Amino acid sequence: MGDVVTSVTVTGLGVSDLVREVCRVLERAGVRASAVQPQRASELEGEVLVVVGDDRDVLRFLHSGPLPEASLLIVGLEPTRSFLTSVELEDLAEAAAHLVEGNFRVEQVPLLRCTVDEGDSFVAVNEGAVFPKRTATLMGYMLFLDGEPVWGDRADGVLVSTPIGSSAYALSAGGVLIHHDAQVFQVVPINSVDLTRRPLVVSAGSEVRVSEIEAEGGVELVVDGLIRRPVGSEVVFTRSERPLRLIRFPGRPAIAGKMERKVLLAEENLPLPPSARLVRKVLEYRGTMTFEELLAETGLPERTLRYCLSVLVARGVVRRTNDPDDFRRKLYQLRR
């Protein structure tokens, strides 16, 4: 059980009206709520920080600066498969009552530190992925676990995900679904030329090193789909010093329900190639996108992306339309 909460700070990206509505719901339950403009996450004060928005907004906020020490109550705007969300907007009144009664727990989620060539490092909430910069290019690399070689591979890329990230790109790329309380990470090769290369679950205390990287045109690290940095020869993945502290309510989010929805999604996608499942996941997160935006977001080779889109359109998973502002350009979106 948590301590009784009587005051919170509320923020959100691009949802100011909803932030005010969240404040009103919390105030009616007896929680003093102060709305603030989006800013660097680490500069917001208070023991409990309420973040309003969809997954993309929340990730942008968390990457706006060092992680806050506050416990986060993440209010989703609609039913979601995300493990980040603490409560959906429509259920906030009930959750607010739990806050004032101290009827909640704080889950400490392990995050991933991604260090490029012993230089810049970034904290990933979902995953850190290494992809070739140039389309239609395979990447060669060696995988080391705590200094011991595990495998050499040639693939479209490789990613390391957190437990929460196991339901994001990792699942779409063929990874396993990990309970968000598990203290583990997983390594997922993306479209390996070697069929024996399978997702590898490792202790969160391990050091995962992707080394001896080579690809025509170079490679880059992509963190949570938001941060891109060029890579010289290696990326080291370790557990971040500070976890993400997420408020969880009794039965909310229903982990069994979320896992069931994720499994159903995986079953729907089972006949699809891993790269096509990745494209589907990106469209699920981002909404309508152009080919060029998908190319930049997924990091897939151009030929692979074209093939994936043709498969998704043919199977009725994705709708392709003309851009009303430029009929020469195509737009892609999930069929609902």
TIDOZA-169362 format. One record per residue (C-alpha): residue number from 1; x, y, z. Coordinates in steps of 0.2 Angstrom, whole numbers, plus 5000, padded with zeros to 4 digits. Layout:
<atoms>
  num    c1    c2    c3
  NUM     X     Y     Z
...
</atoms>
This chain:
<atoms>
  num    c1    c2    c3
    1  5000  5000  5000
    2  5006  5018  4997
    3  5005  5033  5007
    4  4989  5044  5007
    5  4991  5057  4992
    6  4983  5074  4995
    7  4991  5084  4981
    8  4999  5081  4964
    9  5006  5090  4949
   10  4997  5087  4932
   11  5005  5089  4915
   12  5003  5083  4897
   13  5009  5087  4880
   14  4997  5094  4868
   15  4982  5090  4879
   16  4979  5106  4889
   17  4960  5104  4890
   18  4962  5087  4896
   19  4974  5092  4909
   20  4962  5104  4916
   21  4948  5091  4916
   22  4960  5078  4925
   23  4963  5092  4938
   24  4944  5094  4941
   25  4942  5075  4943
   26  4956  5074  4956
   27  4950  5090  4965
   28  4932  5083  4967
   29  4940  5067  4975
   30  4949  5078  4987
   31  4966  5078  4979
   32  4974  5096  4977
   33  4980  5096  4958
   34  4991  5109  4951
   35  4992  5110  4932
   36  5009  5115  4924
   37  5015  5118  4906
   38  5025  5104  4898
   39  5044  5106  4903
   40  5059  5096  4907
   41  5052  5081  4917
   42  5066  5083  4931
   43  5061  5101  4935
   44  5043  5096  4940
   45  5041  5095  4959
   46  5030  5084  4970
   47  5030  5066  4976
   48  5017  5061  4963
   49  5017  5068  4945
   50  5001  5065  4934
   51  5006  5064  4916
   52  4991  5064  4903
   53  4993  5058  4886
   54  4995  5043  4874
   55  5010  5032  4874
   56  5019  5044  4861
   57  5016  5059  4872
   58  5022  5051  4888
   59  5038  5045  4880
   60  5042  5062  4873
   61  5039  5069  4891
   62  5050  5056  4899
   63  5064  5060  4886
   64  5063  5079  4889
   65  5076  5078  4903
   66  5082  5067  4917
   67  5069  5056  4924
   68  5059  5063  4939
   69  5061  5056  4956
   70  5042  5057  4958
   71  5030  5042  4956
   72  5021  5044  4940
   73  5002  5042  4938
   74  5000  5040  4919
   75  4982  5044  4913
   76  4979  5036  4896
   77  4967  5044  4884
   78  4958  5028  4878
   79  4959  5010  4880
   80  4977  5004  4877
   81  4988  4989  4877
   82  5002  4999  4884
   83  5010  4994  4901
   84  5014  5012  4904
   85  4996  5018  4908
   86  4991  5018  4926
   87  4973  5022  4923
   88  4962  5027  4908
   89  4954  5044  4908
   90  4936  5037  4910
   91  4941  5027  4926
   92  4951  5042  4934
   93  4937  5046  4947
   94  4938  5029  4954
   95  4957  5029  4954
   96  4957  5046  4963
   97  4948  5039  4977
   98  4961  5025  4979
   99  4974  5039  4979
  100  4967  5048  4994
  101  4965  5031  5003
  102  4983  5026  5000
  103  4976  5011  4991
  104  4989  5009  4978
  105  5007  5002  4975
  106  5022  5010  4967
  107  5030  4998  4954
  108  5049  5001  4950
  109  5051  4997  4932
  110  5069  4993  4926
  111  5075  5005  4912
  112  5089  5003  4900
  113  5105  5013  4898
  114  5111  5014  4880
  115  5129  5019  4879
  116  5137  5023  4861
  117  5155  5020  4859
  118  5159  5024  4877
  119  5152  5041  4875
  120  5134  5048  4874
  121  5122  5038  4884
  122  5103  5038  4884
  123  5089  5030  4895
  124  5077  5019  4886
  125  5059  5016  4893
  126  5055  5003  4879
  127  5070  4999  4869
  128  5086  5003  4861
  129  5089  4997  4844
  130  5103  4997  4832
  131  5099  4999  4813
  132  5109  5002  4797
  133  5107  5020  4792
  134  5106  5015  4773
  135  5091  5006  4767
  136  5092  4989  4759
  137  5107  4986  4769
  138  5111  4971  4781
  139  5121  4974  4797
  140  5134  4963  4804
  141  5138  4962  4823
  142  5144  4952  4838
  143  5133  4950  4853
  144  5142  4949  4870
  145  5134  4945  4887
  146  5144  4950  4902
  147  5160  4950  4891
  148  5156  4932  4884
  149  5152  4930  4865
  150  5135  4924  4862
  151  5133  4925  4843
  152  5138  4934  4827
  153  5124  4939  4816
  154  5119  4948  4800
  155  5102  4955  4801
  156  5091  4971  4798
  157  5096  4976  4816
  158  5095  4971  4834
  159  5086  4978  4849
  160  5086  4976  4868
  161  5070  4979  4877
  162  5064  4982  4894
  163  5049  4972  4902
  164  5038  4987  4897
  165  5046  4988  4880
  166  5042  4969  4877
  167  5025  4974  4872
  168  5031  4987  4860
  169  5043  4986  4845
  170  5050  4970  4853
  171  5034  4960  4851
  172  5031  4966  4834
  173  5049  4960  4829
  174  5046  4943  4836
  175  5051  4945  4854
  176  5042  4937  4869
  177  5030  4946  4881
  178  5038  4949  4898
  179  5028  4952  4914
  180  5032  4970  4918
  181  5037  4966  4936
  182  5051  4954  4929
  183  5069  4961  4932
  184  5075  4956  4915
  185  5079  4963  4898
  186  5078  4954  4881
  187  5088  4954  4865
  188  5079  4953  4849
  189  5087  4950  4832
  190  5077  4958  4818
  191  5076  4948  4802
  192  5092  4938  4805
  193  5098  4928  4790
  194  5101  4914  4803
  195  5085  4906  4808
  196  5093  4900  4824
  197  5094  4918  4831
  198  5080  4919  4843
  199  5075  4932  4856
  200  5086  4930  4872
  201  5080  4935  4889
  202  5094  4940  4901
  203  5095  4947  4919
  204  5093  4965  4921
  205  5110  4966  4929
  206  5119  4960  4914
  207  5129  4970  4902
  208  5123  4967  4884
  209  5136  4973  4871
  210  5133  4974  4853
  211  5150  4976  4845
  212  5160  4974  4829
  213  5146  4983  4820
  214  5148  4985  4802
  215  5136  4990  4788
  216  5138  5000  4772
  217  5133  5018  4775
  218  5135  5016  4794
  219  5123  5012  4808
  220  5113  5021  4821
  221  5106  5019  4838
  222  5087  5022  4840
  223  5080  5025  4857
  224  5061  5023  4860
  225  5059  5028  4842
  226  5063  5046  4847
  227  5082  5048  4848
  228  5094  5044  4835
  229  5113  5044  4836
  230  5126  5037  4824
  231  5136  5022  4830
  232  5155  5019  4827
  233  5158  5002  4833
  234  5148  4997  4848
  235  5133  5000  4859
  236  5133  4994  4877
  237  5116  4991  4886
  238  5115  4991  4905
  239  5102  4994  4918
  240  5099  5012  4922
  241  5103  5018  4939
  242  5085  5025  4942
  243  5070  5015  4938
  244  5053  5022  4932
  245  5041  5023  4947
  246  5024  5019  4941
  247  5008  5020  4952
  248  4997  5005  4950
  249  4979  5003  4957
  250  4971  4987  4963
  251  4966  4978  4947
  252  4972  4993  4936
  253  4979  4991  4925
  254  4973  4973  4924
  255  4989  4964  4919
  256  4980  4948  4914
  257  4969  4958  4903
  258  4983  4968  4895
  259  4993  4952  4892
  260  4978  4944  4884
  261  4976  4958  4872
  262  4994  4958  4868
  263  4993  4939  4865
  264  4978  4941  4854
  265  4987  4955  4844
  266  5002  4943  4842
  267  4990  4929  4836
  268  4982  4941  4823
  269  5000  4945  4817
  270  5007  4927  4818
  271  5006  4924  4799
  272  5015  4941  4796
  273  5034  4943  4794
  274  5042  4951  4809
  275  5046  4967  4799
  276  5028  4968  4794
  277  5023  4967  4813
  278  5035  4981  4817
  279  5027  4992  4803
  280  5010  4988  4810
  281  5016  4993  4828
  282  5023  5009  4822
  283  5006  5014  4813
  284  4997  5009  4829
  285  5008  5021  4839
  286  5009  5035  4826
  287  4993  5035  4816
  288  4993  5040  4798
  289  5011  5041  4790
  290  5019  5043  4774
  291  5032  5030  4767
  292  5046  5042  4771
  293  5040  5044  4789
  294  5039  5025  4791
  295  5056  5023  4783
  296  5063  5035  4796
  297  5053  5028  4811
  298  5056  5009  4808
  299  5074  5010  4802
  300  5070  4996  4789
  301  5078  4995  4772
  302  5067  5003  4759
  303  5065  4986  4750
  304  5059  4978  4766
  305  5047  4992  4770
  306  5039  4991  4753
  307  5037  4972  4754
  308  5029  4974  4772
  309  5017  4987  4766
  310  5012  4977  4751
  311  5008  4962  4763
  312  4999  4973  4775
  313  4988  4981  4762
  314  4984  4965  4753
  315  4979  4957  4770
  316  4968  4972  4774
  317  4978  4977  4789
  318  4983  4993  4782
  319  4974  5006  4771
  320  4983  5015  4758
  321  4976  5032  4752
  322  4982  5047  4743
  323  4988  5063  4752
  324  4974  5076  4749
  325  4988  5089  4749
  326  4999  5080  4737
  327  4991  5066  4726
  328  5008  5059  4721
  329  5011  5054  4739
  330  5003  5039  4748
  331  4997  5039  4766
  332  4996  5023  4776
  333  4985  5020  4792
  334  4978  5004  4801
  335  4961  4998  4797
  336  4951  4999  4813
</atoms>
